[in-house]
Structures are given as structure tokens and as C-alpha cells.
Amino acid sequence: MSAGDAGSGNAGRTAIDWAAVRARLDAVQAAGERAWTPGAAETGRILRARALALAAEPGAAPNLDQSIEVVEFLLAHERYAVASAFVREVYPLENFTPLPCTPAFLLGIVNLRGEIVSVVDVRKFFDLPQTGLQDLNKLIVLDSGNMVFGILADGILGMRRIALADIQPSLPTLTGIRADYLQGVTAERVVVLDAEKLLADRKLIVEEQVAG
């Protein structure tokens, strides 16, 4: 190739405008990002679709406001339950001391690691028939923060949830003030105690029942 040819070739070439190329690349990248970013309307549609999908998912968590968790226990072949929120502990019945001059349902006291706790027989408190053999070896300690006492049980059946709709408001065999301390009975004949009302009753304090 002659010098003339080289010169004419160089003269025909156009200088690359690198600033224009970079601007074009930036514009293409921005357009691609806009294509993957939904607008406000599209974002709302996606969120609504997700909400409907979640609502339709099976196995959703149950409404805990419509049920209570209870500790279920056995007493003379009858099943009882009390809300677990008021159960502090379950303790073997030891160091039991009967006390005179107390109502029949207040059997005495126990020394629970240095704490004196009243012992209540709920069957006598609710005037229920005293049928069946009893092996009272468990103490369910109820605690509201202001009051503590124990109720007797033959055995602990475990913890479970009971739907509020499954609890009948009262027992037809009970009348008078005792019925006010029951939440009711289930179709399975589980007697559900109202622990909150029991723990608000000062008559269940042994010290206040002892004759002066």
C-alpha cells in the first residue's frame, strides 16, 4: 500500500465519539432497569395477589382468641381443666398439714419450698358428689400474682386447647354461688374451672379462716 493509499484510508475513517457511545449504553441500561421495575399500579396488583394467596393457604394459624389452653387433670374419675395461664407449677403432695376451724373444702396447707400454700378440694368447693376413689397425690398451684393456692388432683392428663364455643356456659346440676366459679363443661364432660374468679376469692386463704 502506498503512502497515498494510506493517507486516503485514514482520511476516510471517522473518529469514534466515546462520549456518545457511553451515553447510548447508559440509556440502554436505564431502559432495561425500567423494564424490570413495576410501576405503582403493578406493585399494588402484585401485593393484592400475594395477600389473596396467603389467605387461601391451608393450615393457617388458628384464632387463639377463640380458644383457651388448659391443664387437664383427673379427680375421682372425673375430668377437670384450668387455664394454663394461671398454673404456676404441678407439685407432688408432700408435707401436708391439716388445719381445724376451716371450711370443708379447705383441707389444710403445705410448705412449698418455704412458702405456705392453701390446699383446696375443688369437688367439695363445688358441692359435687363425692363418688369414686381418690388418690390425691398432685397439687396444681394456681397463681394470679396477688394470690396463690393449690388444688388437688389424682393425676395430670396434659395440656391442650379447648375452643370457647365447645364450653357450655353452666352445669345444669349446679345452682347458687358455686356455679359462678365455673366456665362450664365441654361435650366430653370436662369441667372447666374459672381460675381467675377462684384466685380473686379471699375465702380460699387458710389464714383468714382460722379462728382467732
Secondary structure, DSSP 8 states (H G I E B T S, - for coil): --HHHHHHHHHH-----HHHHHHHHHHHHHHHHHHHS--HHHHHHHHHHHHHHHHH-TT----GGGEEEEEEEEETTEEEEEEGGGEEEEEE--SEEE-SSS-TTEEEEEEETTEEEEEE-HHHHTT----S-----EEEEEE-SS-EEEEEESEEEEEEEEEGGGEES--TT--SGGGGGEEEEETT-EEEE-HHHHHT-GGG-GGGTS--
